[in-house]
């Protein structure tokens, strides 16, 4: 709608220098908008080159690890294709890389509280693998208790400042 309104407005302006000025400003603003969407501050030229060299069907945010490091990529490498991926993410979830580049993966949210039986919930939902991202202290402790009790096994963990940023776990065979 805005583009149509802008086109009609520009058509109605009859003075050529004014039209040219408005068009130039609009083009500049469009260029700024584009620059803001391509993660210039986060993407190095090497990352752009690496992504461009991948076939389109293999390009994934997990591959680049911009905001998460290698955690999502390692999860996709470790979890067999076809296996549903359980995930827990505190707050607004950044989980779309778990779908993989071709969106072939199934992901399922696993609610974890300090007192629920989330491992049984995983089993009930047919989920063996759990990817945890930014769990918070109480959930981190609950997951560590499940590991100590033998209900979960750690496949990988990324700790920053002694706290879990991300972890990958698998249920024990029961």
MINU-76445 format. One record per atom (N, C-alpha, C): x, y, z; residue number from 1; residue in three letters; atom name. Coordinates in Angstrom, 3 decimals, decimal comma. Example, Ala and Ser with C-alpha at 12.3 -4.5 7.8 and 13.67 -1.06 7.14 Angstrom:
2
13,190;-5,690;7,800;1;ALA;N
12,300;-4,500;7,800;1;ALA;CA
13,200;-3,300;7,800;1;ALA;C
12,850;-2,250;7,080;2;SER;N
13,670;-1,060;7,140;2;SER;CA
12,900;0,030;7,870;2;SER;C
//
This chain:
174
0,820;-1,178;0,000;1;UNK;N
0,000;0,000;0,000;1;UNK;CA
0,879;1,262;0,000;1;UNK;C
1,927;1,191;0,829;2;UNK;N
2,797;2,362;0,904;2;UNK;CA
3,475;2,612;-0,444;2;UNK;C
3,873;1,529;-1,121;3;UNK;N
4,533;1,686;-2,419;3;UNK;CA
3,576;2,282;-3,440;3;UNK;C
2,315;1,851;-3,412;4;UNK;N
1,324;2,397;-4,344;4;UNK;CA
1,080;3,882;-4,049;4;UNK;C
0,934;4,192;-2,756;5;UNK;N
0,723;5,589;-2,368;5;UNK;CA
1,912;6,441;-2,781;5;UNK;C
3,123;5,915;-2,595;6;UNK;N
4,312;6,679;-2,980;6;UNK;CA
4,335;6,896;-4,493;6;UNK;C
3,999;5,869;-5,266;7;UNK;N
3,974;6,002;-6,726;7;UNK;CA
2,974;7,040;-7,191;7;UNK;C
1,778;7,025;-6,569;8;UNK;N
0,763;8,017;-6,932;8;UNK;CA
1,200;9,431;-6,548;8;UNK;C
1,836;9,537;-5,384;9;UNK;N
2,331;10,838;-4,942;9;UNK;CA
3,392;11,357;-5,913;9;UNK;C
4,327;10,481;-6,277;10;UNK;N
5,405;10,894;-7,177;10;UNK;CA
4,858;11,270;-8,556;10;UNK;C
3,830;10,558;-8,998;11;UNK;N
3,208;10,879;-10,293;11;UNK;CA
2,529;12,249;-10,257;11;UNK;C
1,959;12,586;-9,082;12;UNK;N
1,238;13,859;-8,954;12;UNK;CA
2,187;15,059;-8,900;12;UNK;C
3,429;14,835;-8,499;13;UNK;N
4,402;15,939;-8,433;13;UNK;CA
4,841;16,265;-9,864;13;UNK;C
4,599;17,483;-10,285;14;UNK;N
4,852;17,873;-11,675;14;UNK;CA
6,216;18,538;-11,877;14;UNK;C
6,814;19,047;-10,830;15;UNK;N
8,075;19,774;-10,967;15;UNK;CA
9,213;18,747;-10,984;15;UNK;C
9,922;18,671;-12,094;16;UNK;N
10,943;17,643;-12,289;16;UNK;CA
12,041;17,638;-11,228;16;UNK;C
12,639;18,785;-10,830;17;UNK;N
13,681;18,741;-9,797;17;UNK;CA
13,151;18,204;-8,456;17;UNK;C
11,911;18,502;-8,121;18;UNK;N
11,316;18,000;-6,874;18;UNK;CA
11,120;16,489;-6,976;18;UNK;C
10,619;16,026;-8,128;19;UNK;N
10,454;14,573;-8,338;19;UNK;CA
11,797;13,847;-8,218;19;UNK;C
12,809;14,395;-8,837;20;UNK;N
14,132;13,763;-8,807;20;UNK;CA
14,675;13,709;-7,377;20;UNK;C
14,473;14,782;-6,623;21;UNK;N
14,940;14,831;-5,237;21;UNK;CA
14,213;13,783;-4,382;21;UNK;C
12,890;13,714;-4,506;22;UNK;N
12,100;12,742;-3,738;22;UNK;CA
12,519;11,316;-4,107;22;UNK;C
12,694;11,055;-5,396;23;UNK;N
13,108;9,731;-5,849;23;UNK;CA
14,491;9,377;-5,304;23;UNK;C
15,409;10,319;-5,299;24;UNK;N
16,763;10,087;-4,776;24;UNK;CA
16,723;9,771;-3,283;24;UNK;C
15,942;10,530;-2,528;25;UNK;N
15,824;10,279;-1,084;25;UNK;CA
15,217;8,903;-0,836;25;UNK;C
14,176;8,549;-1,594;26;UNK;N
13,530;7,241;-1,435;26;UNK;CA
14,508;6,108;-1,761;26;UNK;C
15,289;6,271;-2,805;27;UNK;N
16,278;5,257;-3,181;27;UNK;CA
17,338;5,110;-2,098;27;UNK;C
17,790;6,215;-1,545;28;UNK;N
18,774;6,192;-0,460;28;UNK;CA
18,201;5,460;0,765;28;UNK;C
16,953;5,768;1,115;29;UNK;N
16,321;5,109;2,266;29;UNK;CA
16,158;3,611;2,027;29;UNK;C
15,806;3,229;0,809;30;UNK;N
15,685;1,810;0,461;30;UNK;CA
17,044;1,109;0,591;30;UNK;C
18,096;1,775;0,146;31;UNK;N
19,438;1,200;0,276;31;UNK;CA
19,826;1,034;1,744;31;UNK;C
19,505;2,011;2,588;32;UNK;N
19,788;1,889;4,021;32;UNK;CA
19,012;0,727;4,641;32;UNK;C
17,777;0,555;4,213;33;UNK;N
16,971;-0,552;4,707;33;UNK;CA
17,596;-1,887;4,322;33;UNK;C
18,054;-2,002;3,090;34;UNK;N
18,695;-3,232;2,638;34;UNK;CA
19,969;-3,504;3,433;34;UNK;C
20,775;-2,499;3,629;35;UNK;N
22,020;-2,665;4,379;35;UNK;CA
21,728;-3,140;5,802;35;UNK;C
20,661;-2,630;6,400;36;UNK;N
20,302;-3,031;7,756;36;UNK;CA
19,823;-4,462;7,880;36;UNK;C
19,432;-5,072;6,772;37;UNK;N
18,919;-6,447;6,836;37;UNK;CA
19,974;-7,507;6,546;37;UNK;C
21,163;-7,118;6,163;38;UNK;N
22,145;-8,139;5,764;38;UNK;CA
23,224;-8,389;6,818;38;UNK;C
22,997;-7,967;8,042;39;UNK;N
23,901;-8,289;9,153;39;UNK;CA
25,346;-7,909;8,888;39;UNK;C
25,568;-6,709;8,410;40;UNK;N
26,927;-6,278;8,105;40;UNK;CA
27,821;-6,352;9,338;40;UNK;C
27,300;-6,005;10,489;41;UNK;N
28,112;-6,048;11,703;41;UNK;CA
28,445;-7,455;12,150;41;UNK;C
27,650;-8,435;11,742;42;UNK;N
27,864;-9,812;12,180;42;UNK;CA
28,481;-10,694;11,115;42;UNK;C
28,303;-10,345;9,883;43;UNK;N
28,770;-11,189;8,786;43;UNK;CA
30,088;-10,659;8,235;43;UNK;C
31,094;-11,473;8,315;44;UNK;N
32,367;-11,110;7,708;44;UNK;CA
32,320;-11,483;6,225;44;UNK;C
33,193;-10,903;5,426;45;UNK;N
33,236;-11,305;4,009;45;UNK;CA
33,496;-12,809;3,840;45;UNK;C
34,250;-13,388;4,767;46;UNK;N
34,528;-14,829;4,679;46;UNK;CA
33,251;-15,645;4,872;46;UNK;C
32,388;-15,197;5,819;47;UNK;N
31,117;-15,901;6,032;47;UNK;CA
30,205;-15,767;4,817;47;UNK;C
30,158;-14,567;4,224;48;UNK;N
29,357;-14,390;3,014;48;UNK;CA
29,869;-15,315;1,910;48;UNK;C
31,191;-15,403;1,780;49;UNK;N
31,772;-16,253;0,746;49;UNK;CA
31,459;-17,721;1,018;49;UNK;C
31,597;-18,127;2,281;50;UNK;N
31,301;-19,520;2,644;50;UNK;CA
29,839;-19,862;2,345;50;UNK;C
28,930;-18,945;2,696;51;UNK;N
27,514;-19,188;2,437;51;UNK;CA
27,229;-19,228;0,935;51;UNK;C
27,836;-18,326;0,178;52;UNK;N
27,601;-18,268;-1,267;52;UNK;CA
28,115;-19,514;-1,973;52;UNK;C
29,139;-20,154;-1,427;53;UNK;N
29,696;-21,352;-2,056;53;UNK;CA
28,853;-22,599;-1,800;53;UNK;C
27,981;-22,548;-0,790;54;UNK;N
27,117;-23,691;-0,507;54;UNK;CA
25,978;-23,759;-1,524;54;UNK;C
25,552;-24,964;-1,870;55;UNK;N
24,347;-25,056;-2,701;55;UNK;CA
23,170;-24,444;-1,938;55;UNK;C
22,222;-23,888;-2,642;56;UNK;N
21,110;-23,183;-2,013;56;UNK;CA
20,403;-24,068;-0,994;56;UNK;C
20,204;-25,325;-1,305;57;UNK;N
19,475;-26,219;-0,399;57;UNK;CA
20,268;-26,571;0,861;57;UNK;C
21,528;-26,202;0,936;58;UNK;N
22,352;-26,471;2,117;58;UNK;CA
22,601;-25,225;2,964;58;UNK;C
22,154;-24,055;2,525;59;UNK;N
22,400;-22,815;3,264;59;UNK;CA
21,508;-22,754;4,497;59;UNK;C
22,133;-22,525;5,643;60;UNK;N
21,394;-22,548;6,892;60;UNK;CA
22,022;-21,607;7,899;60;UNK;C
21,185;-21,024;8,755;61;UNK;N
21,700;-20,195;9,844;61;UNK;CA
22,527;-21,033;10,805;61;UNK;C
22,216;-22,315;10,906;62;UNK;N
22,993;-23,199;11,772;62;UNK;CA
24,430;-23,311;11,268;62;UNK;C
24,588;-23,345;9,980;63;UNK;N
25,911;-23,458;9,363;63;UNK;CA
26,786;-22,256;9,699;63;UNK;C
26,194;-21,069;9,731;64;UNK;N
26,977;-19,858;9,962;64;UNK;CA
27,230;-19,592;11,440;64;UNK;C
26,325;-20,006;12,310;65;UNK;N
26,520;-19,829;13,749;65;UNK;CA
26,680;-18,389;14,189;65;UNK;C
25,936;-17,468;13,589;66;UNK;N
26,117;-16,046;13,875;66;UNK;CA
25,895;-15,691;15,335;66;UNK;C
24,792;-16,127;15,902;67;UNK;N
24,439;-15,700;17,250;67;UNK;CA
24,651;-16,801;18,282;67;UNK;C
24,936;-17,993;17,837;68;UNK;N
24,965;-19,133;18,750;68;UNK;CA
26,269;-19,886;18,749;68;UNK;C
27,182;-19,494;17,917;69;UNK;N
28,386;-20,298;17,781;69;UNK;CA
28,034;-21,575;17,025;69;UNK;C
28,778;-22,619;17,234;70;UNK;N
28,577;-23,845;16,448;70;UNK;CA
27,477;-24,768;16,993;70;UNK;C
26,718;-24,332;17,998;71;UNK;N
25,803;-25,233;18,694;71;UNK;CA
24,731;-25,859;17,818;71;UNK;C
24,054;-25,063;17,019;72;UNK;N
22,989;-25,601;16,179;72;UNK;CA
23,557;-26,538;15,118;72;UNK;C
24,679;-26,154;14,534;73;UNK;N
25,298;-26,998;13,513;73;UNK;CA
25,707;-28,346;14,104;73;UNK;C
26,298;-28,330;15,297;74;UNK;N
26,687;-29,588;15,936;74;UNK;CA
25,473;-30,446;16,261;74;UNK;C
24,380;-29,812;16,687;75;UNK;N
23,157;-30,570;16,973;75;UNK;CA
22,662;-31,265;15,709;75;UNK;C
22,649;-30,558;14,597;76;UNK;N
22,173;-31,157;13,348;76;UNK;CA
23,104;-32,259;12,858;76;UNK;C
24,391;-32,128;13,152;77;UNK;N
25,333;-33,179;12,765;77;UNK;CA
25,177;-34,421;13,632;77;UNK;C
24,903;-34,228;14,916;78;UNK;N
24,834;-35,355;15,858;78;UNK;CA
23,493;-36,084;15,851;78;UNK;C
22,408;-35,376;15,548;79;UNK;N
21,084;-35,989;15,581;79;UNK;CA
20,784;-36,589;14,212;79;UNK;C
20,484;-37,890;14,172;80;UNK;N
20,214;-38,532;12,881;80;UNK;CA
19,018;-37,894;12,167;80;UNK;C
19,102;-37,840;10,845;81;UNK;N
17,990;-37,320;10,047;81;UNK;CA
16,756;-38,174;10,325;81;UNK;C
15,615;-37,539;10,396;82;UNK;N
14,379;-38,258;10,665;82;UNK;CA
14,013;-38,333;12,135;82;UNK;C
14,984;-38,096;13,017;83;UNK;N
14,700;-38,090;14,454;83;UNK;CA
14,097;-36,750;14,838;83;UNK;C
12,968;-36,759;15,545;84;UNK;N
12,449;-35,473;16,021;84;UNK;CA
13,401;-34,860;17,047;84;UNK;C
13,488;-33,552;17,038;85;UNK;N
14,376;-32,837;17,950;85;UNK;CA
13,526;-32,125;18,991;85;UNK;C
13,724;-32,478;20,246;86;UNK;N
13,088;-31,742;21,329;86;UNK;CA
13,948;-30,531;21,645;86;UNK;C
13,308;-29,440;21,996;87;UNK;N
14,091;-28,261;22,348;87;UNK;CA
13,466;-27,553;23,534;87;UNK;C
14,321;-26,903;24,270;88;UNK;N
13,891;-25,992;25,324;88;UNK;CA
14,671;-24,708;25,124;88;UNK;C
13,950;-23,599;25,114;89;UNK;N
14,579;-22,299;24,945;89;UNK;CA
13,839;-21,325;25,836;89;UNK;C
14,553;-20,707;26,720;90;UNK;N
13,933;-19,729;27,609;90;UNK;CA
13,623;-18,463;26,833;90;UNK;C
12,441;-17,951;27,033;91;UNK;N
12,074;-16,689;26,404;91;UNK;CA
11,706;-16,849;24,951;91;UNK;C
11,965;-15,828;24,181;92;UNK;N
11,624;-15,813;22,764;92;UNK;CA
12,555;-16,768;22,027;92;UNK;C
12,004;-17,797;21,457;93;UNK;N
12,810;-18,884;20,916;93;UNK;CA
13,494;-18,601;19,601;93;UNK;C
14,765;-18,860;19,563;94;UNK;N
15,562;-18,802;18,343;94;UNK;CA
15,862;-20,253;17,995;94;UNK;C
14,905;-20,933;17,387;95;UNK;N
15,075;-22,363;17,136;95;UNK;CA
14,996;-22,735;15,668;95;UNK;C
14,699;-21,778;14,796;96;UNK;N
14,477;-22,161;13,403;96;UNK;CA
15,664;-22,863;12,748;96;UNK;C
16,922;-22,633;13,173;97;UNK;N
18,000;-23,397;12,542;97;UNK;CA
17,871;-24,912;12,752;97;UNK;C
17,146;-25,332;13,790;98;UNK;N
16,979;-26,770;14,035;98;UNK;CA
16,143;-27,454;12,950;98;UNK;C
15,376;-26,702;12,192;99;UNK;N
14,609;-27,295;11,092;99;UNK;CA
15,522;-27,757;9,962;99;UNK;C
16,744;-27,288;9,922;100;UNK;N
17,756;-27,564;8,915;100;UNK;CA
17,485;-26,732;7,668;100;UNK;C
18,430;-26,721;6,776;101;UNK;N
18,355;-25,848;5,602;101;UNK;CA
17,171;-26,193;4,706;101;UNK;C
16,808;-27,460;4,624;102;UNK;N
15,703;-27,866;3,747;102;UNK;CA
14,386;-28,052;4,503;102;UNK;C
14,355;-27,635;5,768;103;UNK;N
13,168;-27,726;6,619;103;UNK;CA
12,652;-29,162;6,743;103;UNK;C
13,556;-30,117;6,731;104;UNK;N
13,160;-31,523;6,779;104;UNK;CA
13,047;-32,070;8,197;104;UNK;C
13,515;-31,327;9,170;105;UNK;N
13,506;-31,817;10,551;105;UNK;CA
12,208;-31,450;11,265;105;UNK;C
11,826;-32,307;12,197;106;UNK;N
10,678;-32,045;13,053;106;UNK;CA
11,206;-31,623;14,411;106;UNK;C
10,705;-30,500;14,913;107;UNK;N
11,124;-30,079;16,242;107;UNK;CA
9,892;-29,986;17,133;107;UNK;C
10,103;-30,266;18,424;108;UNK;N
9,006;-30,244;19,390;108;UNK;CA
9,479;-29,547;20,658;108;UNK;C
8,676;-28,613;21,117;109;UNK;N
8,993;-27,914;22,364;109;UNK;CA
8,783;-28,863;23,536;109;UNK;C
9,764;-28,923;24,421;110;UNK;N
9,685;-29,726;25,641;110;UNK;CA
9,682;-28,763;26,818;110;UNK;C
8,545;-28,595;27,482;111;UNK;N
8,542;-27,708;28,649;111;UNK;CA
9,336;-28,335;29,792;111;UNK;C
10,171;-27,539;30,400;112;UNK;N
10,966;-28,007;31,538;112;UNK;CA
10,754;-27,016;32,677;112;UNK;C
10,363;-27,564;33,817;113;UNK;N
10,258;-26,766;35,034;113;UNK;CA
11,088;-27,476;36,088;113;UNK;C
11,375;-26,809;37,192;114;UNK;N
12,179;-27,474;38,223;114;UNK;CA
11,539;-28,744;38,786;114;UNK;C
10,229;-28,921;38,601;115;UNK;N
9,600;-30,079;39,225;115;UNK;CA
8,825;-30,991;38,273;115;UNK;C
8,873;-30,769;36,944;116;UNK;N
8,139;-31,679;36,060;116;UNK;CA
9,036;-32,822;35,580;116;UNK;C
8,414;-33,898;35,107;117;UNK;N
9,157;-35,045;34,579;117;UNK;CA
9,303;-34,852;33,068;117;UNK;C
10,200;-33,964;32,695;118;UNK;N
10,341;-33,620;31,281;118;UNK;CA
10,909;-34,774;30,465;118;UNK;C
11,698;-35,647;31,080;119;UNK;N
12,250;-36,786;30,335;119;UNK;CA
11,121;-37,738;29,947;119;UNK;C
10,189;-37,987;30,860;120;UNK;N
9,037;-38,822;30,525;120;UNK;CA
8,187;-38,144;29,451;120;UNK;C
8,060;-36,842;29,532;121;UNK;N
7,347;-36,083;28,511;121;UNK;CA
8,014;-36,279;27,147;121;UNK;C
9,342;-36,270;27,123;122;UNK;N
10,063;-36,523;25,874;122;UNK;CA
9,720;-37,906;25,337;122;UNK;C
9,771;-38,902;26,199;123;UNK;N
9,476;-40,278;25,768;123;UNK;CA
8,044;-40,391;25,253;123;UNK;C
7,102;-39,766;25,966;124;UNK;N
5,697;-39,806;25,551;124;UNK;CA
5,492;-39,178;24,175;124;UNK;C
6,319;-38,217;23,836;125;UNK;N
6,194;-37,511;22,552;125;UNK;CA
7,104;-38,084;21,472;125;UNK;C
7,791;-39,188;21,784;126;UNK;N
8,652;-39,826;20,794;126;UNK;CA
9,925;-39,073;20,501;126;UNK;C
10,426;-38,351;21,493;127;UNK;N
11,628;-37,533;21,316;127;UNK;CA
12,757;-38,118;22,151;127;UNK;C
13,879;-38,406;21,509;128;UNK;N
15,058;-38,897;22,228;128;UNK;CA
16,098;-37,810;22,455;128;UNK;C
16,179;-36,844;21,544;129;UNK;N
17,216;-35,817;21,600;129;UNK;CA
16,638;-34,501;22,084;129;UNK;C
17,369;-33,842;22,960;130;UNK;N
16,937;-32,570;23,530;130;UNK;CA
18,026;-31,531;23,301;130;UNK;C
17,649;-30,438;22,642;131;UNK;N
18,557;-29,313;22,441;131;UNK;CA
18,089;-28,193;23,363;131;UNK;C
18,987;-27,709;24,193;132;UNK;N
18,659;-26,682;25,174;132;UNK;CA
19,482;-25,440;24,854;132;UNK;C
18,803;-24,290;24,810;133;UNK;N
19,488;-23,038;24,498;133;UNK;CA
19,110;-21,998;25,544;133;UNK;C
20,098;-21,442;26,203;134;UNK;N
19,920;-20,426;27,247;134;UNK;CA
18,877;-20,850;28,283;134;UNK;C
19,150;-21,912;29,012;135;UNK;N
18,119;-22,457;29,899;135;UNK;CA
17,843;-21,661;31,169;135;UNK;C
18,769;-20,915;31,671;136;UNK;N
18,581;-20,273;32,971;136;UNK;CA
19,012;-21,240;34,070;136;UNK;C
19,325;-20,700;35,226;137;UNK;N
19,935;-21,491;36,306;137;UNK;CA
19,045;-22,632;36,802;137;UNK;C
17,769;-22,392;37,065;138;UNK;N
16,895;-23,438;37,613;138;UNK;CA
16,734;-24,600;36,633;138;UNK;C
16,568;-24,303;35,373;139;UNK;N
16,404;-25,354;34,362;139;UNK;CA
17,722;-26,075;34,142;139;UNK;C
18,809;-25,329;34,137;140;UNK;N
20,139;-25,928;34,011;140;UNK;CA
20,354;-26,952;35,128;140;UNK;C
19,983;-26,597;36,346;141;UNK;N
20,132;-27,518;37,475;141;UNK;CA
19,220;-28,735;37,322;141;UNK;C
18,008;-28,539;36,800;142;UNK;N
17,088;-29,664;36,596;142;UNK;CA
17,640;-30,632;35,559;142;UNK;C
18,218;-30,102;34,495;143;UNK;N
18,806;-30,948;33,452;143;UNK;CA
20,022;-31,689;34,008;143;UNK;C
20,863;-30,985;34,779;144;UNK;N
22,030;-31,634;35,382;144;UNK;CA
21,601;-32,753;36,325;144;UNK;C
20,489;-32,580;37,044;145;UNK;N
19,975;-33,637;37,921;145;UNK;CA
19,548;-34,848;37,090;145;UNK;C
18,903;-34,613;35,947;146;UNK;N
18,504;-35,721;35,068;146;UNK;CA
19,727;-36,454;34,524;146;UNK;C
20,800;-35,735;34,252;147;UNK;N
22,045;-36,368;33,797;147;UNK;CA
22,649;-37,203;34,929;147;UNK;C
22,695;-36,639;36,137;148;UNK;N
23,234;-37,392;37,289;148;UNK;CA
22,420;-38,655;37,574;148;UNK;C
21,097;-38,579;37,383;149;UNK;N
20,219;-39,721;37,639;149;UNK;CA
20,245;-40,755;36,520;149;UNK;C
20,942;-40,444;35,433;150;UNK;N
21,056;-41,383;34,323;150;UNK;CA
19,893;-41,349;33,346;150;UNK;C
18,993;-40,384;33,494;151;UNK;N
17,865;-40,280;32,567;151;UNK;CA
18,276;-39,652;31,241;151;UNK;C
19,273;-38,783;31,303;152;UNK;N
19,802;-38,117;30,109;152;UNK;CA
21,298;-38,345;30,041;152;UNK;C
21,811;-38,313;28,816;153;UNK;N
23,258;-38,366;28,601;153;UNK;CA
23,658;-37,135;27,800;153;UNK;C
24,739;-36,518;28,207;154;UNK;N
25,245;-35,322;27,543;154;UNK;CA
25,947;-35,716;26,255;154;UNK;C
25,562;-35,073;25,163;155;UNK;N
26,263;-35,271;23,896;155;UNK;CA
27,179;-34,093;23,590;155;UNK;C
26,910;-32,971;24,194;156;UNK;N
27,725;-31,787;23,968;156;UNK;CA
27,171;-30,628;24,762;156;UNK;C
28,044;-29,722;25,122;157;UNK;N
27,628;-28,579;25,919;157;UNK;CA
28,540;-27,404;25,613;157;UNK;C
27,968;-26,228;25,578;158;UNK;N
28,722;-25,003;25,348;158;UNK;CA
28,529;-24,133;26,580;158;UNK;C
29,567;-23,987;27,361;159;UNK;N
29,478;-23,185;28,587;159;UNK;CA
30,172;-21,852;28,375;159;UNK;C
29,525;-20,818;28,849;160;UNK;N
30,100;-19,471;28,823;160;UNK;CA
29,963;-18,906;30,218;160;UNK;C
31,055;-18,457;30,763;161;UNK;N
31,065;-17,896;32,126;161;UNK;CA
30,407;-18,866;33,120;161;UNK;C
30,797;-20,115;33,031;162;UNK;N
30,336;-21,192;33,925;162;UNK;CA
28,850;-21,501;33,821;162;UNK;C
28,173;-20,985;32,832;163;UNK;N
26,747;-21,258;32,643;163;UNK;CA
26,558;-21,932;31,285;163;UNK;C
25,513;-22,734;31,172;164;UNK;N
25,236;-23,409;29,911;164;UNK;CA
24,600;-22,423;28,938;164;UNK;C
25,241;-22,246;27,793;165;UNK;N
24,627;-21,481;26,713;165;UNK;CA
23,746;-22,424;25,895;165;UNK;C
24,293;-23,586;25,595;166;UNK;N
23,537;-24,574;24,826;166;UNK;CA
24,022;-25,956;25,217;166;UNK;C
23,112;-26,906;25,134;167;UNK;N
23,466;-28,276;25,437;167;UNK;CA
22,660;-29,222;24,576;167;UNK;C
23,240;-30,374;24,288;168;UNK;N
22,569;-31,413;23,518;168;UNK;CA
22,601;-32,686;24,346;168;UNK;C
21,437;-33,289;24,521;169;UNK;N
21,300;-34,448;25,379;169;UNK;CA
20,466;-35,519;24,675;169;UNK;C
20,633;-36,770;25,103;170;UNK;N
19,827;-37,873;24,582;170;UNK;CA
19,301;-38,661;25,770;170;UNK;C
18,079;-39,177;25,646;171;UNK;N
17,513;-39,949;26,745;171;UNK;CA
18,192;-41,301;26,816;171;UNK;C
18,212;-41,871;28,027;172;UNK;N
18,762;-43,213;28,186;172;UNK;CA
17,725;-44,201;27,679;172;UNK;C
18,170;-45,391;27,366;173;UNK;N
17,267;-46,437;26,863;173;UNK;CA
16,496;-47,002;28,032;173;UNK;C
15,226;-46,655;28,153;174;UNK;N
14,362;-47,221;29,198;174;UNK;CA
13,053;-47,609;28,607;174;UNK;C
//
